Every structure is written in C-alpha cells, then in structure tokens.
Amino acid sequence: MSSPADRARVAIAGNPNAGKTSLFNRLTGAIQQVSNYPGVTVERKEGTARLDGRAFTVVDLPGTYSLTAYSQEEIVARNFVIDDKPEAVIDVVDASNLERNLYLTIQLLELGAPLVLALNMIDVARKRGFQIDIGRMAALLGVPVVATVAHRGEGVRELLEACAACVDRTGDGRPRPISYGPEIDAQIDDLAASVRRAGAHADPAAARWAAIKLIEGDPEVRARLGAAGGAVVAPILEAVDRSIQAIEKRFDDDAATVIAERRYGIAAGIVKECVTLTGQARQDMTDQIDTIVCNRAAGPLILVAVVAALFFCVFKVSDEWAWIPWPGGWLSPTGLMEWLFEALSGAVAGLRASAPMLHSLIDDAVIGGVGGVMSFVPLILTMFLFVAVLEDSGYIARVAFLLDRVLRAFGLQGKSILALIVAGGLGGGGCAVPGVMATRTLREEKDRLITMLVTPFMNCGAKMPVYAMLIAAFFPDHRTAMMLLLWAISWSVTLMAALALRKWILRGEQTPFVMELPPYHVPTLRGVALHAWERTWMYMKKAGTIILAVNILLWALMYFPAPDRAQHEARVAAGQSEASLETMRLSHSFAGRIGQALEPVSQYAGFDWRTNVALVGGFAAKEIVIGVLGTVYSMGEVSAEESQSLSGRLAADPQWSRLRALTLMIFVMLYAPCFVTMTVIRRESGSWKWALFSTAYSTTIAFALAVCVYQAGRALGWG
C-alpha cells in the first residue's frame, strides 16, 4: 500500500452549495484530517479515496465563487493549485445553475490545472427541464466531464476513474487555453512573453495566467512578481500598463471588468451550445417552498416554529421518552448514561475507607465531573442530528436570508449571519470557534471585529448541557418554552451588543450582502449521521482531555489543604455528620476560598461560593460548569446509595430556586468566551487586546443582566 507521501493528490474546488462537501465525504468516508492552511485560518480538510486498490489523497479546497484575490478562501484555493500542483483538480459544478458556476471553471482553465469537471446535481437539472450534452461540453472545455449526484453517490466511481486517467496522463486532462477575443488575446500573449523572458514564469500556461491577473490588477500576483527583484519587475509592469491602457481604450471600460464580462460570455456560450430545454422550465419545488418560507410575514413565524420543534424533539428523544429496554424497565438515552455513571460510582465505593483521597479523585473529579458532562452525550448527539438535517436540507440559508435585514438594522453585516448560525444561532448545536473563524469571509475589519465579539453570545453546544440540567431540575414541564426563552435572550443581547459596538466603538459603513439560496434537498441518512457524529466526537474528546484536566485541577483546589486531623476527629466525636464535615472542608479549600472571596459581589446575582467555583472553571470550557457542580455537590455525599443525578441534587437543595436557575443560565450564556474561543479571537483579530476586551465586556454584560433578573425576580416574590 502506498504511503500518503507517495499518493497522487486530487483537489476538490467549486462554488459554495454546489455539493463539494457531499462529494468529499463520499470520496473519503469518515476518515478525514482537519487542519489550517499555513499562515491563515482557512480550514483544510484531507482524506483518502480508493479505487481498485489505489489510494488518492483528496484535499477539499475552500468553497469560492472565483479565484480573484478578494478573500483568504480565494487566495488559498488558487495558491494550492499553483504551488502544490495537484495531479488532478475536480471542479464541482451545480448542473442546475450552470452558467454562474462555469465562471470558476474558466478561471481554473486559465490556471492550466489538470481539470475534471463534476457536473453535480444532474438530477435537479433534469427535473427543471434541462438536458445537458456532456460529450459536447467535454469537447468545448477540453477536459473530462462526469455527471454526478454526490449525496447519493451516483457517478462517484466514474469521477475517480477520470481522475486516475488524468493523474496517469492517459486521458485528456490538460485544458485548452481560453480565448477572450483577438484584441485581448494579443495583449495577454505579449505580456505572457514578457513574463517568460523575465524568468518570472517558465511554464507557458503559468505565464499566461499571470498575464491575465496582472491585467486585472491582482495585488497577490503583483506581490509575487515583486519578490523577483526590481530589475525583473520594472519592464513587466511597464508592459502591464501598456496592455491595460490598450484594452481600456479599445473597450471604453475598466480592464478587469472587460475580462470578467468575457468570462461570463464564454460561460453563456457554453451553456447555449450544451444545454437544451426539454419543455418549458417550470417553477420547481424549491421555488414553491420559498414563496412561503421566505415570505416576509410567514417566514419568521416558520423560523420560530422550526426552532421550537427542534427543542421539543431533542428533549423528547434524548431525555423524556424511555425507549431503551433495560432489566429494570425502560430508560431514556440520558437516563441510561446517568445509570452507567451511578454504577461506576458504586463500583469504587470500596476505596472510601482504604484510600479516601484516591476515591475522591475518581468519584468526584472523574465520575462526578467528567461523567456529568458525558451524561449529556445523547442530548448533544440528538441536537446535532436535527441541526444536520436542517443544514443538509438547505433551510439554514433561508434563515440567513430572513435575518439579514434585522442584522443590518443592528449594525451587523449581512454575512455575519453565517458566523452566528455556525456558532449556534439556530438554537444550539454550534460552536463559537468555527463561528469566529467564519468571520474571515467579511472584508471590512470593523465588520469582522463586531461579528467575532458578539458570536460567543450564541447558544453553542457546550452550553446546552448546562441548560438541560437546570431545566430538568427546575422547569421539567416547560422545557421547550424555556429553551425558546434562552434562544430569544441570546439573540436580543447579540443584536443590542452589536448595535452598541457599531455606534460607540467600531463605527463604520456597512457593506452589502449578496447570498445564494441553494435548492432544497432530502438529507441522506449517511450524510446526517456523519456530520452529527463528527461534532459529537469533538464534544466527547473535549470531555476526555480539556474538561478532565481542568476538573482534576479544580478538584485539587477543592480537596486541599487537608483539614487538621485532630479537629476533624473532634468534630466526628461531637456527632457531626460526614456530609457536613465534607462541606466544611470544601469551604476551607483553596477553591472554596476563591468562591467565598467572590461571594460578596456574586450574591447580588444569586450565586453562592460553590456556584462561583463552577463559573471560574467555565472560563476554560462551558461544559466544565456541569462537571464542577457535579464535583462540588458529590463531595458532600457519603455513600453510593445517596448519589443521584446533579439535577436531582440541585432540585432537592433548599438554597436553589427557579429564579436562581434562570439567572445562572443567563450568566452562563453570556459570560466570557471559553479559552479556545478567546485564543481564536486573538488569532483572527491579530491582537490580545480584542480577546481580553471580549472577555471583559461579555462578563460585564452577563453579570449586569443576571443581577437585574435576580433582583427583579426577588422584588416580585419569585425567589
């Protein structure tokens, strides 16, 4: 078997929503590696595709509409093709929207890439009445063209076979040069000759591409050329200026615009040659659904109904419906996990007398802490499953369309909605880390900063276990309503914070937002399961690494310093229960002292010293709040028989109330982003200043709102 270094590399390029990710998942399966491209925060996904015992390394390039140097995604995609020189490039094209997708194809042809065209969503095109002559298209472009339906796996093998032929140079994998008309071609050829003579590009195809980009005024290509030295650059730049002047004089327009129009003209010509309409193009199902879903009046109501249904189904499937058979009856998935960790706690009970410190470490820090987080895996998995269905169906893009006008009224750029949804804006199941990283698609720096500073307010998947535990304890009959309330609070604070940042700190003009509404699809079971499992596995890995490490550290702070042995024995002799002794010892620990030092301030929000300890741990990761609360409240138990779920312990504690639970959920929702998110904000913004500002201002907002809610509730007699 070939090693990864010896395998041929196949890059996948294409427009967003063309089915590129579905094709990548079909080719590589679940075994993928995710990293970043060097020097930028654009995600890089790699996997392995196999054909008849042969392996290919498949690289999923960022989705982009063009290869112009306007965004990191565009630069990364084209630089990979230029510098890494993959043996084949699959261009995934939406067959139902062919003319617009072919613009990127033409730019890939300009690069001279060994191209294979994947004519994806061919089933949708046929339903719309379009008949595509694949052979004619292959002849016009000079590259193999394969019809595919990626989410069903149709045409995937044929596509791999075409890539193999391209790699082996046994097929027609080298495209023909693109002609822009005799006048422009003459200028391009003259400039390409100057580039070759100067030694900047030896390959004719690369020199021609560089000439085109120089005429377009591409800053990245100019910078690359400048690295060659002044003596080489000066004559080329003089030739560039002459070519630009000649084109603009001939066509009375900007040179870059002229070339872009010619590309669209070539795309339109290919469509005219290769596509015929079999009958009248009818309004398809997507258009019919969008007349209702995107309606200005009905759309928002449908959105609220979808989010409510999401929460209802998640709680019912994972927590309320007892549908797993068990010797003692039936259990819900969450109930099964709780039973498992209670059984583990009972299994180590024998260590209490012989090795009390080891018992406390295992039972309190690992089982009580990490087990508390892991017990919510069924809920998280269910949430990710339903969110994946909405993503794969195409509804998420409609949410962005509906909320665009609202966001702009509060100072956010239209594209900000994509980052907010990734972070959990649909109601949960997201993550602030990719949400912050998604702001790289915003071109204006102030737009990016505002979006990354408010993105952590969204209800990410890490906050869901905290909500689920407190709602189960104090609002068991109103789960869906409570989650809708938290969703509304999250969005309200996000919008108000964005407006404040825009008006007082990051003033500036907003840029327009144009987005594509992809056609609706019936999600495949394989695709939904793969997306949900990837995200759930990340949650579980965090529980087994970051959360475990922080929990053990906080356990040590809660266990030490050990109480004076003589005083401890005297209190036992005086008849104090072991539970009260544990609570007293905890209050005198390092963590207890930290919590008590904060209590004079935190009491105004209803938080005692034990809650403070959990919230301090939450700075590392929000799930740790559950783990530390589990550790704090399990340290007062004296036997496995007294052990119960954390929800049960809090519900039975007279110091807790519905008002205190609501206040804690609001604070957890809004206070400082987790440590990983904070480091990503630093990296994306280029400064620790904004990362620390994000922590300070979000914690201030969270505490102010928590105090207002708690004090208002007490005044109304709800405490």
N, C-alpha and C positions, 0 to 999 in steps of 0.2 A: 504493500500500500504506500502511495506517495506521501511524503511529509508535506505539511502546509506550505513550506517554503518552495517546494517543487511544483505545486499545483498551479494551473492556469487560473488567472484572476478574471472574473466576469463582473463588471459593474452594472448596476441597475439604475437608470436615470428615468425621469418622467415628471409630468406635472403632478401637483397635489391632487388627490382624489381620482387619479387615473387607474388605481388598483395596484400601485407599485408595492405597497406593503403586503397586500394579499399574495402577490406573486412571489415576493421574497420569502414569506412564510411557507408557501407551497414548495418552493425550491429547497429550503433549508430545514424545514421542520422546526422543532422546539429547541434545537441545539444552536444557539447563537451567542456571539460575544458583542457586548455593547461597551463602547469607549467614546472618547472625543477625538476629533481630528487635531493634530498637533497645532498648538498656538491659538486655537479657537474653541468655543464652547458648543460647536455643532456636533450633534451626536453621530457616532459612526457605528453601524451595525454590520457584522460579518457573520457568515455562516458557510456551511459546506453543502454543496449539491452533488448528487451522484448519478451517473449514467453508465450502465453496463460495466460496473466495476471501476469506473474512472471518477475521480473526485475533482471538483472545481471549488475554488474559494470565491464566494459571492459577496460583493460589497454593495450595500444599499446606500446610494448617494442621496443627499438631501433632496426632497421634492422642490422643484423650482419651475417657473414658467419660462425662464430664459437663462442665458449664460452671460448676461451683462453684469458688470461689477457693481451692483447696487446693494447687495446684501451678502452676509457671510455664506449663506447657503449656495448662492450662485457662484461665488469665488471658489468655495471648497469643491463643488461639483466639477467645474471645468478644470481646476488645477489638478484634481485627481486624474482626469483623463489625459492632461498634458504631461504631468510629471511622473505619475506612477505607470502610465502606459499599460492599462489592462489589455489582455489579449482579445477581449470582446466586450462590447457595451450593448446591453439590452435597453432600448428606448421603449418604455411602456406608454402607449398612446390610447386615449379613450376613443374608441371607434365611433361612439355616438356623438362626439364633439371633435371631429377630425381636424377641421381647418385650424382651430386655435391651438390644438396640441402639436400640429406639424411645425409650428414656429420653432419650438425647441429642437425638433428633429433636424430642421435645416441648419441650426447653429451647431449641432453635433456633426453634421455632414461637413460644415466649414472646418471643423477641427481635424477632419480626416480620420475620425475614430473608426475602428473596425466594428461596424454597427449591425445589429439585428433588431428589426422592428417587431415589437409585440403588439399586435392590433387587439387590445384588450376590450372587454365588454362588447364583444361582437354580437352577443345575444340581444343586448339592449338596442344596438344599432339596427338589427334586423326587425325587432319589434316596432321600431319607429319608422319602418318602411325603407331603410337604406340598404342597398345592395352594393357591396364593395368588391371590385375586381382586384383581388390580391396579387395575381400574377402581373397585371398591368402596373400596379403600384411598385412592385419589386423591380420591374424593368425601368421605371422612371427614376427611382431613387438609387438604383444600383446596389441595393442591399437586400438580404433575405427578409421576407415579411411573413409572420406566422400569426394566424388568428387564435386568440385565447379567451377563455373565461376563467380568470385566475382563481376566484373564490370557489369554483367547482373543480379546479384542476384540469380543465379542458385545454388541450394544446400545449401543456407544460413540457411533456416529453419531446414533442416536435421542436419546441423552442430550444431545449437543451441540445438536441441534435444539431440544430442550426448553429448554436454557439460553438459546439465541438468542431464543426466544419470550419467555422470562422477562425478558431484557435489553430487548427491544423493547416489553414490556408488552402483547404480543398474546396471551399465554396467561395461565392462572390461576396466577401466580407469587407472589401475596400470600396467606399462610396465614390461616386463620380463628383467632380467639382461642381459647385453651384454657380450658375451664371446669373448675373444681375443686369444683363444687357451690355451691348458693346462699349458704350461710353464709360460705364462704371468698371466693367471688367478690365478695360485698358488701364485705368488708374490703379486698380488693385494689382495688376500684373507688373506694372512699372515699379510700384512701391515694394512689392514682394521681391523683385530683383534687387532693389537697393538693400533690402534687409539681408538677403543671401550674400551679396557682395561684402557687406559689412561684417559678416560672420556671426550675426545675431541668431540666425536660424539656418541650419544646413538643410533640413528637410523641406522640400518644396511645399508640402501641404501645411506644415507649421508656419512657414514664411508667409504663405497666402493668408492664413488665418490671422497672423499678427498684423498684416497689412490692413485687413478689414477692420480689426479692432482699433488700430491707430487712426484710421479714418473716422471711426465712430467716437474717437476721443476717450477711449477706455483708460482710466487712470492706472489700473493694475498693470496693463501691458506697457504703458509708458514707464512705470516704475521699474519693471523688469528690464526694459531696454536701457534705462539709465544706469543699471548696475554694470553694464558692459563698458562704461567709460565715455568721457566727453568726446574723444576723437572719433569714436564709432557712432555716437548718438547724433551729433550735430548734422551730418549730411542726411541722415534718415529723417530727422524732424523737419528739415527743410523740404524734403520730398513729400512728407505728410502734409505740410501746409500747402504746397502746390496742388496736391491731389484734392484736398478739401475745398480749396478755392475753385478749382475747375468744376467739381461736382455741384457746388452751391451756385455757381454762375450758370451752369447748364440747366439745372432743375429749379432754380429760384427757391430753394428751401435748405434747411439745415441738413448737412451730410448724413448725420446719424439717423435723422427722420427718413431721408430718402432710402437708405439701406433697409431700415425696418419695414418701410412700405413695400419694398421689393420682396422681402422675405414673405410678408403676408400675401403678396401677389403670387409668389411661387406656390405657397400653400393652397391658395384658392384654385390655382390652375391644376394642381394635383387632384384636388377634390373633384373638380369638374371633369377631369379625364377618367377618374376611377370610381366615382360614386354615382349610382343611378337611383332614382326614386321609384320603388315598386308600388305604385298607387299614391294617393295623397298622404303626405306626412300628417299624422293625426296627433292630437294632444294626448300624450302618454299619461300613464298613471302618476308619474312624478308631478306633472303639471296640475293634474286634477287634485292631488292631495295638497299641493302647495297653495292652491286657491283658498283652502280652509286653514291649513296650519300656519301660513304666513300672513293671514288676514290680520289687519291692524286691531280689530276688536276681538276676534276669536282666538288669535294666536297666543296672547298672554294667558287667557283662561285655560287653553290646552296645555301650556307650559306648566302652570300650577298643578293641573290635574295629573300630568305625567310625573312630576316630582312627588306629589302625594302618593300616587300609585307605586312609585319606586320605593318610598319609605315603607309603605304598607306591606308590600310583597317581601321586602328584605327582612322585616321583623317577623312576619308570619312564617316564612320558610325556615329561617335560621334559629328562631328563638321560641316562637309560640306554638307552632304545630309539632306535636310529638308524633313523629312518623318513623322513628328508628326502633325496631324491635329490640327488646332487652329482657333478660331473665326476670327482672322485677317489674316489667311493664313496657311502656313506650317512652322514649326520650326524644327531645329536640336535639339538633346538632350542637347547640350551645350547651344544653344540659348534659350531653354526652361528654363534652370536653371538661365541664365542671366536675362531673363524677370521676373522670380519669385523674384529675389533679388532686381531688379529695382522697382517692385511693392511694396515690403516691405519698400524700402527706401521712396517711395512716401507716404506710409501709416503713417509714423512717421514724415512727414514734418511739421505737425501742431505743433510739440513740439519746433521748431526752435525759435519762438518768446517767448513762455512762459517758457521753460526750456532749454536754449541753451546748457548747459553742458550735461544734460541727452540726448538731441538729438544727440550731437556729439558722446557720448559714444555708443549709439545704432546704429546710422547711420554709423559712421566712423570705430569704433573698431569692432562691431559685424557684421553688414551687409556689410560694405565695406571691412573689413579684413577677417573674417571667411567666409562670403559669397563669396568672391573672390576665396578662396580655395575650397569651396563646389561646386562652379560652374563647377569645373573640374571633378566632380564625374563621369559623363558619359564617359569622356575620360579615366579615370583610370579604370573604370569597363570594358570598351571595351578592353583596353590593357591587363588586367588580363584574360579576356575571351580567347583572342588569345594565350597568353602565356600558359594558362592552356591546350589548345588544343595541343600545341607543347610538353608540358610536358607529358601529358597522352598518346600521340601517340608514344612516345619513341624517338623522334628526338633529345631531349636535350642530351641524352647520346652520340649520334653521333657527336654533336657539341664538346663535351668534347674530343672525340677521335680525331677529326680533329685538335683541337687546342693544343693537348698535346705536340707535337714536337715543336711548336712555343714557348710555355710557357717555356719549358726546355732550349731553347736557350737563354732565358732572365732571367734565374736564378730561375724560379718558379718550384715547384714540380708538378708532373702530377696531383695529387689530388687537387691542388689549383684551377683547372678549375671549380670544383663543387661549391666552395665558391664564385667564381667570377660570375658564372651564377646565383646562388641564389641571389646575390646582384644586379642583373640587367644587366649582361653581354650580354644577348641575344638582348639587345636593350632597355629594360625598364621593368617596372612591378615588379622589385625585391625590396629587402630591404637589406641595409648593415648590419643590426642587425643579422638576421639569417645567412647572409653571413660570418660575423666574427665568429659566433658560429660554423659554419660548419668547421672551421679550426681545430677543436678539433680532426678530423679524421687524421690529419697529425702527424706522430710520432716524427719527429725531431723538436726540439724547434725553431731552426732558420727558418725552412720552415714555421712553424706556424706564427712566427712573421712577416716575409716578406709578407705572404699572407694577414694577418689581417691588415697590414699597407697600402697595395695597394687596398684592397677590396672597401673602400669608394670612390674610383675614378669611380666606375661603375655608370651607369645611373639608379639610383633607382627610384621607383615610385614617391617619394617625389619631385624629380627634374623635372619630366615630366610636371606638371602644369606651371612651370616657362618657360620651353622650349615652350610649347604650346601657352602660352600667347604672348611671344615675337615673335615667328614665325608667329602667326596670325596677329600681328601688322605690322611686317616689311618684312616678306617673305611669304605672303599668297599664292603666285603662285609656291613656291618651298618647300613645307612642307616636302615631303619625302626626297628630296635631302639634306635639312638642317639637318634632323634627322640622316641620314646616315653619314653626316659630323661629327656631335657631337658624334655618336657611334664610328667612326674611331678615333677621338681625344681622347676619353675616353680610348680606348684600347691602343693607342700609348703611352699615358702618363703612363698608368698602367705598361706596359712592360718596358719602359725606367726607371721608378722609381724602379721597382723590380730588374732590372739589376744593378742599382747604389747601392741599398741596399745590394745586394749579393756581389758586388765587394769591397765595401768600409766599410760597417758597420757590416753585418751579414754573414761573409764568412763561407763556409762550403760545404761539399759534398751533392749532391742531391741524394735522394732515388728513386728507380724505382717505376713505377706506373703500376698496372695491374687493368683493369676495365672490367666490364661486359656490353655487348650490349644487352639489353632486346629485345624481339620480338616487332614488331610494333603492335599497337592496334588501332582500331577505337574508339576514345574517346566517352564516353557516355555523353548525354546532362546533366544528373543529376550530374555526377562527375565534369564536366567542370563548371557548374553553381555553385556547392558547393565551389569549390576551388576559383573561381573568387569572389564570394560573401564574403567569409571569409576574403580575402585580402582587398576588398573594404570596408568592415565594419571596419577593423582596421584603414584604412585611415580616414573614417568618424569619428570614435571615437577620433582619434588624433586631428581632426579639432575641435571637441566639447570639448576637455579637454586641452591638452598642447597648441595647437595653440590659442585657445580662451584666456587662461590665459596669455600667453606671449603677445598676441595682446592687451589685456586690459592694461597690464603693460607698453607696448610701447606707447599706446595711452595716458596714463597719463604722460609719459615723453614728449610726443609731445604737450600735452594740457597745461601743467604747466611749468613755472609760468605764471599766467594770466597777460596780459599787463596792464599797468597803465590806469585806466578808463578815466582820463582826456585827456591823449594823444590819446587814441582810439577815443574819441568823437571829438577831434580837427581834427584828420585825416578824420573822416567821414564828418565833416563840410567842410573840404578842398576839398571834392569831390572824395576822394579815394574810389575805388570800394570795396565791401565786400570781393571779391575774393582776391584782392591784400592785404587787411588787414589780411585775414586768412593766406596767405603765409608768410607775415611779422611776424605774431605772432608765426607761426610754426618755423621759422628760429631762433627765440629768446627762444624757449622752451629748456628744458634740452636735449631732443633728437636732436634737431636742432644744439645745441652747440657741442654735441658729433660728429655729422656728419660733421660739419664745421671744427672741430679740426682735423679730418682725411683727409679732402679735399686737403690740400697741397700735400699729398702723393698720394691719390687715383686719383687725376686729371690726372696723367700720364696713368692711365688705362681708362680714360674717365668717371669716376664716380663722380657725384656731391654729395653734402651733403645729399640730400634726398635718393639717392641710398645707401649711406653709412649706413643710419639708417636702411634700409631694410636688408642690409647684416649683420649688427650686430644682428638683430633678427633672421637671418638664422642660427646662431650658435646653437639655440635651436632646430630648425627643418627647413628643406629647404623650406617646403611649406609656412613658415611664410614670406619669401621674397615676395610672391604674396600678402599675407594679409597686410603686412606693406606698400607696394607700393600702394595697394588699399586704405589704410587709408590715406597715405600722399597725394595722388592725389585727394581723395574725399574731403579733408578738405578745398580745395580751391573752391569747388562748393557752390553755393548759393541757388540752388533750385533743386527739383527733375527733372524738365524739362531739366536741363543742365547735368544731370547724364547720363553716358554711361559706357560701359564696360571698364575695365582697358586697354585692348588692344587698344580701340578707343582713350582713353585719351593720351596714350603714342605716338600713331601714329600721333596725332594732335599736340603734343608738339614739337616746333621747335628745342629744345635742344637735342632731341633724333634723332638717325640715325640708319641705318642698322649696321654700324660699332660698334656703342656703344652697340646695342642689342647683336651682336655676342660676343663682349668682355664680357658682363655681363653673357651670357650663359656659356662661358668657365670658368669664375671665379666661378659661382655657381656650376658647375660640379665638380670642383677640390678642392675648399677650404674646410676648417675644417669639419670633420665629425660632424653630429648632436650630441647633448648632449647624447642621449640614446646610440648611437653607441660608443661614447667615453667611456661611463661607461662600456659597454660590452668589449671593448678593454682592459680596466683596469682589468676587472674580468678575461678575458681569458689569458692575459699576466701575471697577478699577480702583476702588478705594475702601479702606476700612471705615472711613467717615460715614458712608451711607449705610453700611452694615450695622454699625453701632447706633446710628440715628434710627434705623428701622426697629431695633430692639427697644430703644428708649421711648420712642413716641408711641409704638404699639402697646407697650406695657402701661404707659400713662393713660392711653385711651381705655384699655381694658379695665384698669383699676377704677378710673373715674366712673365708667358705666356700671361696674359691679357695685360700687358704693351707692350710686343713685338708685339702682334697682333694689338693693338690700334695705336701704334706709326708707325708701318709699313703701316697700312691702311691709316693713315693721310699723310704719305710721298707719297703714291701712289694716293692721292687725293680722297680717299673713304669716308673721314669724313664729 
